[in-house]
Amino acid sequence: MKQKEKDLRELIEKLNEKNSNNTLKDEKISKLESTIQAIREDQIRQEKEKEKLNENIKYWKTKAQGYEQEKNFLQ
């Protein structure tokens, strides 16, 4: 009877160890998921910034072309 109790306690301890490893894995997974989310948010922010810069480039290109045409006309 005592041997069975000892075996049962050992099994319980092993299960507890496995569960503690699972919590560590869960914590690691949640940290990785939050890192992925932060990277995605940063990517979206950079994409919006790139679009604004491209619009700015288009604006200044057309403005420069207008000045170039005016310069050529005045010569």
PALUM-55473 format. One record per residue: x, y, z of N, C-alpha, C, O in turn; residue number from 1; residue in three letters. Coordinates in nm, 4 decimals, always signed. Example, Ala and Ser with C-alpha at 12.3 -4.5 7.8 and 13.67 -1.06 7.14 Angstrom:
BEGIN
<nxx:+1.3190 nyy:-0.5690 nzz:+0.7800 caxx:+1.2300 cayy:-0.4500 cazz:+0.7800 cxx:+1.3200 cyy:-0.3300 czz:+0.7800 oxx:+1.4236 oyy:-0.3319 ozz:+0.8465 num:1 residu:ALA>
<nxx:+1.2850 nyy:-0.2250 nzz:+0.7080 caxx:+1.3670 cayy:-0.1060 cazz:+0.7140 cxx:+1.2900 cyy:+0.0030 czz:+0.7870 oxx:+1.3409 oyy:+0.1138 ozz:+0.8039 num:2 residu:SER>
END
This chain:
BEGIN
<nxx:+0.0818 nyy:-0.1193 nzz:+0.0000 caxx:+0.0000 cayy:+0.0000 cazz:+0.0000 cxx:+0.0864 cyy:+0.1261 czz:+0.0000 oxx:+0.0580 oyy:+0.2227 ozz:-0.0708 num:1 residu:MET>
<nxx:+0.1924 nyy:+0.1230 nzz:+0.0810 caxx:+0.2809 cayy:+0.2390 cazz:+0.0882 cxx:+0.3545 cyy:+0.2598 czz:-0.0439 oxx:+0.3807 oyy:+0.3736 ozz:-0.0829 num:2 residu:LYS>
<nxx:+0.3871 nyy:+0.1541 nzz:-0.1110 caxx:+0.4542 cayy:+0.1646 cazz:-0.2412 cxx:+0.3632 cyy:+0.2334 czz:-0.3428 oxx:+0.4086 oyy:+0.3155 ozz:-0.4225 num:3 residu:GLN>
<nxx:+0.2346 nyy:+0.1992 nzz:-0.3393 caxx:+0.1391 cayy:+0.2600 cazz:-0.4318 cxx:+0.1251 cyy:+0.4086 czz:-0.4025 oxx:+0.1165 oyy:+0.4894 ozz:-0.4950 num:4 residu:LYS>
<nxx:+0.1226 nyy:+0.4449 nzz:-0.2765 caxx:+0.1143 cayy:+0.5862 cazz:-0.2397 cxx:+0.2386 cyy:+0.6608 czz:-0.2878 oxx:+0.2297 oyy:+0.7715 ozz:-0.3410 num:5 residu:GLU>
<nxx:+0.3523 nyy:+0.5991 nzz:-0.2684 caxx:+0.4781 cayy:+0.6601 cazz:-0.3118 cxx:+0.4779 cyy:+0.6781 czz:-0.4635 oxx:+0.5153 oyy:+0.7842 ozz:-0.5136 num:6 residu:LYS>
<nxx:+0.4358 nyy:+0.5750 nzz:-0.5364 caxx:+0.4282 cayy:+0.5840 cazz:-0.6826 cxx:+0.3314 cyy:+0.6942 czz:-0.7261 oxx:+0.3587 oyy:+0.7702 ozz:-0.8191 num:7 residu:ASP>
<nxx:+0.2192 nyy:+0.7008 nzz:-0.6573 caxx:+0.1194 cayy:+0.8013 cazz:-0.6895 cxx:+0.1738 cyy:+0.9419 czz:-0.6648 oxx:+0.1521 oyy:+1.0318 ozz:-0.7460 num:8 residu:LEU>
<nxx:+0.2434 nyy:+0.9610 nzz:-0.5546 caxx:+0.3033 cayy:+1.0912 cazz:-0.5238 cxx:+0.4092 cyy:+1.1287 czz:-0.6281 oxx:+0.4188 oyy:+1.2443 ozz:-0.6692 num:9 residu:ARG>
<nxx:+0.4864 nyy:+1.0318 nzz:-0.6690 caxx:+0.5875 cayy:+1.0567 cazz:-0.7725 cxx:+0.5216 cyy:+1.0996 czz:-0.9032 oxx:+0.5674 oyy:+1.1914 ozz:-0.9711 num:10 residu:GLU>
<nxx:+0.4131 nyy:+1.0307 nzz:-0.9362 caxx:+0.3409 cayy:+1.0677 cazz:-1.0584 cxx:+0.2837 cyy:+1.2091 czz:-1.0489 oxx:+0.2864 oyy:+1.2853 ozz:-1.1456 num:11 residu:LEU>
<nxx:+0.2325 nyy:+1.2422 nzz:-0.9321 caxx:+0.1781 cayy:+1.3768 cazz:-0.9116 cxx:+0.2887 cyy:+1.4809 czz:-0.9244 oxx:+0.2683 oyy:+1.5857 ozz:-0.9857 num:12 residu:ILE>
<nxx:+0.4034 nyy:+1.4534 nzz:-0.8682 caxx:+0.5169 cayy:+1.5453 cazz:-0.8778 cxx:+0.5608 cyy:+1.5634 czz:-1.0231 oxx:+0.5900 oyy:+1.6747 ozz:-1.0668 num:13 residu:GLU>
<nxx:+0.5651 nyy:+1.4536 nzz:-1.0965 caxx:+0.6023 cayy:+1.4609 cazz:-1.2383 cxx:+0.5028 cyy:+1.5448 czz:-1.3170 oxx:+0.5410 oyy:+1.6258 ozz:-1.4014 num:14 residu:LYS>
<nxx:+0.3761 nyy:+1.5244 nzz:-1.2884 caxx:+0.2727 cayy:+1.6031 cazz:-1.3564 cxx:+0.2862 cyy:+1.7514 czz:-1.3232 oxx:+0.2709 oyy:+1.8372 ozz:-1.4102 num:15 residu:LEU>
<nxx:+0.3145 nyy:+1.7801 nzz:-1.1979 caxx:+0.3337 cayy:+1.9193 cazz:-1.1568 cxx:+0.4529 cyy:+1.9816 czz:-1.2291 oxx:+0.4466 oyy:+2.0972 ozz:-1.2709 num:16 residu:ASN>
<nxx:+0.5602 nyy:+1.9063 nzz:-1.2438 caxx:+0.6775 cayy:+1.9541 cazz:-1.3162 cxx:+0.6426 cyy:+1.9829 czz:-1.4620 oxx:+0.6813 oyy:+2.0858 ozz:-1.5174 num:17 residu:GLU>
<nxx:+0.5688 nyy:+1.8902 nzz:-1.5228 caxx:+0.5284 cayy:+1.9102 cazz:-1.6619 cxx:+0.4413 cyy:+2.0339 czz:-1.6755 oxx:+0.4568 oyy:+2.1116 ozz:-1.7698 num:18 residu:LYS>
<nxx:+0.3501 nyy:+2.0521 nzz:-1.5815 caxx:+0.2622 cayy:+2.1683 cazz:-1.5855 cxx:+0.3399 cyy:+2.2976 czz:-1.5666 oxx:+0.3087 oyy:+2.3989 ozz:-1.6293 num:19 residu:ASN>
<nxx:+0.4404 nyy:+2.2945 nzz:-1.4809 caxx:+0.5207 cayy:+2.4152 cazz:-1.4628 cxx:+0.5960 cyy:+2.4468 czz:-1.5919 oxx:+0.6123 oyy:+2.5637 ozz:-1.6269 num:20 residu:SER>
<nxx:+0.6416 nyy:+2.3448 nzz:-1.6622 caxx:+0.7065 cayy:+2.3670 cazz:-1.7911 cxx:+0.6070 cyy:+2.4234 czz:-1.8918 oxx:+0.6422 oyy:+2.5073 ozz:-1.9747 num:21 residu:ASN>
<nxx:+0.4834 nyy:+2.3771 nzz:-1.8841 caxx:+0.3812 cayy:+2.4287 cazz:-1.9745 cxx:+0.3550 cyy:+2.5762 czz:-1.9493 oxx:+0.3352 oyy:+2.6527 ozz:-2.0437 num:22 residu:ASN>
<nxx:+0.3546 nyy:+2.6170 nzz:-1.8225 caxx:+0.3325 cayy:+2.7585 cazz:-1.7949 cxx:+0.4486 cyy:+2.8414 czz:-1.8485 oxx:+0.4282 oyy:+2.9517 ozz:-1.8993 num:23 residu:THR>
<nxx:+0.5695 nyy:+2.7890 nzz:-1.8373 caxx:+0.6841 cayy:+2.8599 cazz:-1.8937 cxx:+0.6703 cyy:+2.8716 czz:-2.0456 oxx:+0.6984 oyy:+2.9762 ozz:-2.1040 num:24 residu:LEU>
<nxx:+0.6269 nyy:+2.7629 nzz:-2.1075 caxx:+0.6067 cayy:+2.7643 cazz:-2.2526 cxx:+0.4965 cyy:+2.8632 czz:-2.2889 oxx:+0.5092 oyy:+2.9375 ozz:-2.3862 num:25 residu:LYS>
<nxx:+0.3884 nyy:+2.8643 nzz:-2.2109 caxx:+0.2788 cayy:+2.9581 cazz:-2.2365 cxx:+0.3256 cyy:+3.1024 czz:-2.2238 oxx:+0.2880 oyy:+3.1877 ozz:-2.3041 num:26 residu:ASP>
<nxx:+0.4073 nyy:+3.1295 nzz:-2.1233 caxx:+0.4614 cayy:+3.2645 cazz:-2.1063 cxx:+0.5478 cyy:+3.3026 czz:-2.2254 oxx:+0.5385 oyy:+3.4142 ozz:-2.2764 num:27 residu:GLU>
<nxx:+0.6309 nyy:+3.2108 nzz:-2.2692 caxx:+0.7180 cayy:+3.2363 cazz:-2.3837 cxx:+0.6347 cyy:+3.2615 czz:-2.5096 oxx:+0.6645 oyy:+3.3515 ozz:-2.5881 num:28 residu:LYS>
<nxx:+0.5307 nyy:+3.1813 nzz:-2.5274 caxx:+0.4430 cayy:+3.1972 cazz:-2.6431 cxx:+0.3747 cyy:+3.3337 czz:-2.6398 oxx:+0.3675 oyy:+3.4023 ozz:-2.7417 num:29 residu:ILE>
<nxx:+0.3250 nyy:+3.3727 nzz:-2.5237 caxx:+0.2570 cayy:+3.5023 cazz:-2.5147 cxx:+0.3547 cyy:+3.6176 czz:-2.5394 oxx:+0.3180 oyy:+3.7176 ozz:-2.6010 num:30 residu:SER>
<nxx:+0.4780 nyy:+3.6041 nzz:-2.4921 caxx:+0.5785 cayy:+3.7075 cazz:-2.5195 cxx:+0.6075 cyy:+3.7162 czz:-2.6688 oxx:+0.6182 oyy:+3.8254 ozz:-2.7246 num:31 residu:LYS>
<nxx:+0.6201 nyy:+3.6006 nzz:-2.7329 caxx:+0.6452 cayy:+3.5998 cazz:-2.8769 cxx:+0.5269 cyy:+3.6592 czz:-2.9540 oxx:+0.5460 oyy:+3.7326 ozz:-3.0510 num:32 residu:LEU>
<nxx:+0.4060 nyy:+3.6275 nzz:-2.9108 caxx:+0.2878 cayy:+3.6827 cazz:-2.9769 cxx:+0.2828 cyy:+3.8346 czz:-2.9621 oxx:+0.2476 oyy:+3.9052 ozz:-3.0566 num:33 residu:GLU>
<nxx:+0.3177 nyy:+3.8845 nzz:-2.8446 caxx:+0.3180 cayy:+4.0299 cazz:-2.8252 cxx:+0.4281 cyy:+4.0949 czz:-2.9086 oxx:+0.4104 oyy:+4.2058 ozz:-2.9590 num:34 residu:SER>
<nxx:+0.5412 nyy:+4.0267 nzz:-2.9233 caxx:+0.6482 cayy:+4.0782 cazz:-3.0083 cxx:+0.6029 cyy:+4.0834 czz:-3.1539 oxx:+0.6293 oyy:+4.1810 ozz:-3.2241 num:35 residu:THR>
<nxx:+0.5354 nyy:+3.9794 nzz:-3.1986 caxx:+0.4836 cayy:+3.9765 cazz:-3.3356 cxx:+0.3850 cyy:+4.0901 czz:-3.3565 oxx:+0.3888 oyy:+4.1577 ozz:-3.4593 num:36 residu:ILE>
<nxx:+0.2969 nyy:+4.1115 nzz:-3.2597 caxx:+0.1982 cayy:+4.2189 cazz:-3.2708 cxx:+0.2671 cyy:+4.3547 czz:-3.2793 oxx:+0.2270 oyy:+4.4397 ozz:-3.3588 num:37 residu:GLN>
<nxx:+0.3700 nyy:+4.3756 nzz:-3.1981 caxx:+0.4435 cayy:+4.5023 cazz:-3.2012 cxx:+0.5107 cyy:+4.5222 czz:-3.3366 oxx:+0.5120 oyy:+4.6333 ozz:-3.3894 num:38 residu:ALA>
<nxx:+0.5661 nyy:+4.4159 nzz:-3.3925 caxx:+0.6310 cayy:+4.4250 cazz:-3.5241 cxx:+0.5278 cyy:+4.4595 czz:-3.6310 oxx:+0.5542 oyy:+4.5417 ozz:-3.7187 num:39 residu:ILE>
<nxx:+0.4106 nyy:+4.3971 nzz:-3.6240 caxx:+0.3048 cayy:+4.4262 cazz:-3.7217 cxx:+0.2597 cyy:+4.5714 czz:-3.7125 oxx:+0.2415 oyy:+4.6377 ozz:-3.8146 num:40 residu:ARG>
<nxx:+0.2418 nyy:+4.6209 nzz:-3.5902 caxx:+0.2012 cayy:+4.7598 cazz:-3.5710 cxx:+0.3074 cyy:+4.8547 czz:-3.6255 oxx:+0.2747 oyy:+4.9556 ozz:-3.6880 num:41 residu:GLU>
<nxx:+0.4331 nyy:+4.8228 nzz:-3.6022 caxx:+0.5420 cayy:+4.9050 cazz:-3.6532 cxx:+0.5439 cyy:+4.9025 czz:-3.8057 oxx:+0.5690 oyy:+5.0047 ozz:-3.8695 num:42 residu:ASP>
<nxx:+0.5176 nyy:+4.7862 nzz:-3.8636 caxx:+0.5134 cayy:+4.7748 cazz:-4.0090 cxx:+0.4013 cyy:+4.8614 czz:-4.0664 oxx:+0.4209 oyy:+4.9286 ozz:-4.1677 num:43 residu:GLN>
<nxx:+0.2850 nyy:+4.8602 nzz:-4.0029 caxx:+0.1730 cayy:+4.9419 cazz:-4.0488 cxx:+0.2090 cyy:+5.0901 czz:-4.0396 oxx:+0.1802 oyy:+5.1673 ozz:-4.1310 num:44 residu:ILE>
<nxx:+0.2721 nyy:+5.1293 nzz:-3.9290 caxx:+0.3121 cayy:+5.2688 cazz:-3.9107 cxx:+0.4120 cyy:+5.3115 czz:-4.0188 oxx:+0.4010 oyy:+5.4203 ozz:-4.0754 num:45 residu:ARG>
<nxx:+0.5085 nyy:+5.2252 nzz:-4.0463 caxx:+0.6075 cayy:+5.2567 cazz:-4.1479 cxx:+0.5447 cyy:+5.2640 czz:-4.2872 oxx:+0.5851 oyy:+5.3460 ozz:-4.3696 num:46 residu:GLN>
<nxx:+0.4474 nyy:+5.1793 nzz:-4.3129 caxx:+0.3795 cayy:+5.1800 cazz:-4.4424 cxx:+0.3044 cyy:+5.3117 czz:-4.4616 oxx:+0.3079 oyy:+5.3697 ozz:-4.5701 num:47 residu:GLU>
<nxx:+0.2373 nyy:+5.3587 nzz:-4.3579 caxx:+0.1661 cayy:+5.4871 cazz:-4.3656 cxx:+0.2645 cyy:+5.6022 czz:-4.3863 oxx:+0.2391 oyy:+5.6938 ozz:-4.4645 num:48 residu:LYS>
<nxx:+0.3758 nyy:+5.5959 nzz:-4.3158 caxx:+0.4782 cayy:+5.6995 cazz:-4.3296 cxx:+0.5347 cyy:+5.7001 czz:-4.4720 oxx:+0.5592 oyy:+5.8062 ozz:-4.5294 num:49 residu:GLU>
<nxx:+0.5550 nyy:+5.5806 nzz:-4.5282 caxx:+0.6059 cayy:+5.5693 cazz:-4.6651 cxx:+0.5072 cyy:+5.6306 czz:-4.7643 oxx:+0.5476 oyy:+5.6996 ozz:-4.8579 num:50 residu:LYS>
<nxx:+0.3788 nyy:+5.6057 nzz:-4.7438 caxx:+0.2773 cayy:+5.6626 cazz:-4.8328 cxx:+0.2790 cyy:+5.8153 czz:-4.8269 oxx:+0.2699 oyy:+5.8817 ozz:-4.9301 num:51 residu:GLU>
<nxx:+0.2908 nyy:+5.8708 nzz:-4.7063 caxx:+0.2969 cayy:+6.0159 cazz:-4.6915 cxx:+0.4192 cyy:+6.0725 czz:-4.7626 oxx:+0.4110 oyy:+6.1754 ozz:-4.8296 num:52 residu:LYS>
<nxx:+0.5336 nyy:+6.0037 nzz:-4.7474 caxx:+0.6556 cayy:+6.0506 cazz:-4.8129 cxx:+0.6430 cyy:+6.0427 czz:-4.9654 oxx:+0.6902 oyy:+6.1317 ozz:-5.0362 num:53 residu:LEU>
<nxx:+0.5797 nyy:+5.9366 nzz:-5.0158 caxx:+0.5596 cayy:+5.9255 cazz:-5.1603 cxx:+0.4698 cyy:+6.0370 czz:-5.2117 oxx:+0.4938 oyy:+6.0907 ozz:-5.3199 num:54 residu:ASN>
<nxx:+0.3665 nyy:+6.0727 nzz:-5.1357 caxx:+0.2801 cayy:+6.1837 cazz:-5.1745 cxx:+0.3590 cyy:+6.3137 czz:-5.1757 oxx:+0.3424 oyy:+6.3972 ozz:-5.2646 num:55 residu:GLU>
<nxx:+0.4444 nyy:+6.3293 nzz:-5.0767 caxx:+0.5302 cayy:+6.4486 cazz:-5.0703 cxx:+0.6231 cyy:+6.4553 czz:-5.1914 oxx:+0.6437 oyy:+6.5622 ozz:-5.2490 num:56 residu:ASN>
<nxx:+0.6784 nyy:+6.3416 nzz:-5.2289 caxx:+0.7682 cayy:+6.3366 cazz:-5.3454 cxx:+0.6928 cyy:+6.3765 czz:-5.4706 oxx:+0.7432 oyy:+6.4553 ozz:-5.5506 num:57 residu:ILE>
<nxx:+0.5724 nyy:+6.3232 nzz:-5.4890 caxx:+0.4920 cayy:+6.3576 cazz:-5.6066 cxx:+0.4630 cyy:+6.5069 czz:-5.6113 oxx:+0.4720 oyy:+6.5697 ozz:-5.7168 num:58 residu:LYS>
<nxx:+0.4284 nyy:+6.5628 nzz:-5.4962 caxx:+0.3984 cayy:+6.7064 cazz:-5.4891 cxx:+0.5186 cyy:+6.7888 czz:-5.5329 oxx:+0.5062 oyy:+6.8793 ozz:-5.6155 num:59 residu:TYR>
<nxx:+0.6351 nyy:+6.7569 nzz:-5.4770 caxx:+0.7539 cayy:+6.8365 cazz:-5.5085 cxx:+0.8019 cyy:+6.8130 czz:-5.6524 oxx:+0.8571 oyy:+6.9036 ozz:-5.7149 num:60 residu:TRP>
<nxx:+0.7811 nyy:+6.6920 nzz:-5.7045 caxx:+0.8180 cayy:+6.6666 cazz:-5.8440 cxx:+0.7329 cyy:+6.7510 czz:-5.9377 oxx:+0.7852 oyy:+6.8131 ozz:-6.0302 num:61 residu:LYS>
<nxx:+0.6027 nyy:+6.7535 nzz:-5.9146 caxx:+0.5156 cayy:+6.8340 cazz:-6.0019 cxx:+0.5474 cyy:+6.9811 czz:-5.9870 oxx:+0.5443 oyy:+7.0551 ozz:-6.0854 num:62 residu:THR>
<nxx:+0.5776 nyy:+7.0244 nzz:-5.8676 caxx:+0.6138 cayy:+7.1650 cazz:-5.8450 cxx:+0.7438 cyy:+7.1983 czz:-5.9195 oxx:+0.7551 oyy:+7.3043 ozz:-5.9810 num:63 residu:LYS>
<nxx:+0.8421 nyy:+7.1066 nzz:-5.9134 caxx:+0.9690 cayy:+7.1284 cazz:-5.9832 cxx:+0.9475 cyy:+7.1291 czz:-6.1345 oxx:+1.0081 oyy:+7.2095 ozz:-6.2053 num:64 residu:ALA>
<nxx:+0.8622 nyy:+7.0408 nzz:-6.1838 caxx:+0.8330 cayy:+7.0392 cazz:-6.3278 cxx:+0.7666 cyy:+7.1688 czz:-6.3704 oxx:+0.7964 oyy:+7.2217 ozz:-6.4774 num:65 residu:GLN>
<nxx:+0.6772 nyy:+7.2201 nzz:-6.2879 caxx:+0.6118 cayy:+7.3478 cazz:-6.3180 cxx:+0.7125 cyy:+7.4599 czz:-6.3252 oxx:+0.7068 oyy:+7.5419 ozz:-6.4169 num:66 residu:GLY>
<nxx:+0.8038 nyy:+7.4656 nzz:-6.2320 caxx:+0.9075 cayy:+7.5691 cazz:-6.2345 cxx:+0.9986 cyy:+7.5528 czz:-6.3561 oxx:+1.0400 oyy:+7.6511 ozz:-6.4176 num:67 residu:TYR>
<nxx:+1.0290 nyy:+7.4283 nzz:-6.3897 caxx:+1.1140 cayy:+7.4018 cazz:-6.5058 cxx:+1.0454 cyy:+7.4485 czz:-6.6342 oxx:+1.1089 oyy:+7.5090 ozz:-6.7206 num:68 residu:GLU>
<nxx:+0.9170 nyy:+7.4204 nzz:-6.6461 caxx:+0.8415 cayy:+7.4646 cazz:-6.7633 cxx:+0.8343 cyy:+7.6172 czz:-6.7694 oxx:+0.8472 oyy:+7.6773 ozz:-6.8761 num:69 residu:GLN>
<nxx:+0.8137 nyy:+7.6777 nzz:-6.6541 caxx:+0.8088 cayy:+7.8256 cazz:-6.6500 cxx:+0.9438 cyy:+7.8840 czz:-6.6881 oxx:+0.9498 oyy:+7.9837 ozz:-6.7601 num:70 residu:GLU>
<nxx:+1.0516 nyy:+7.8240 nzz:-6.6412 caxx:+1.1867 cayy:+7.8702 cazz:-6.6728 cxx:+1.2115 cyy:+7.8584 czz:-6.8238 oxx:+1.2623 oyy:+7.9509 ozz:-6.8871 num:71 residu:LYS>
<nxx:+1.1745 nyy:+7.7428 nzz:-6.8797 caxx:+1.1937 cayy:+7.7222 cazz:-7.0241 cxx:+1.1101 cyy:+7.8203 czz:-7.1059 oxx:+1.1541 oyy:+7.8669 ozz:-7.2111 num:72 residu:ASN>
<nxx:+0.9920 nyy:+7.8513 nzz:-7.0587 caxx:+0.9043 cayy:+7.9438 cazz:-7.1304 cxx:+0.9633 cyy:+8.0839 czz:-7.1274 oxx:+0.9556 oyy:+8.1563 ozz:-7.2267 num:73 residu:PHE>
<nxx:+1.0215 nyy:+8.1228 nzz:-7.0159 caxx:+1.0763 cayy:+8.2574 cazz:-7.0035 cxx:+1.2085 cyy:+8.2757 czz:-7.0767 oxx:+1.2517 oyy:+8.3890 ozz:-7.0979 num:74 residu:LEU>
<nxx:+1.2720 nyy:+8.1687 nzz:-7.1149 caxx:+1.4001 cayy:+8.1816 cazz:-7.1867 cxx:+1.3786 cyy:+8.2060 czz:-7.3282 oxx:+1.4748 oyy:+8.2194 ozz:-7.4038 num:75 residu:GLN>
END
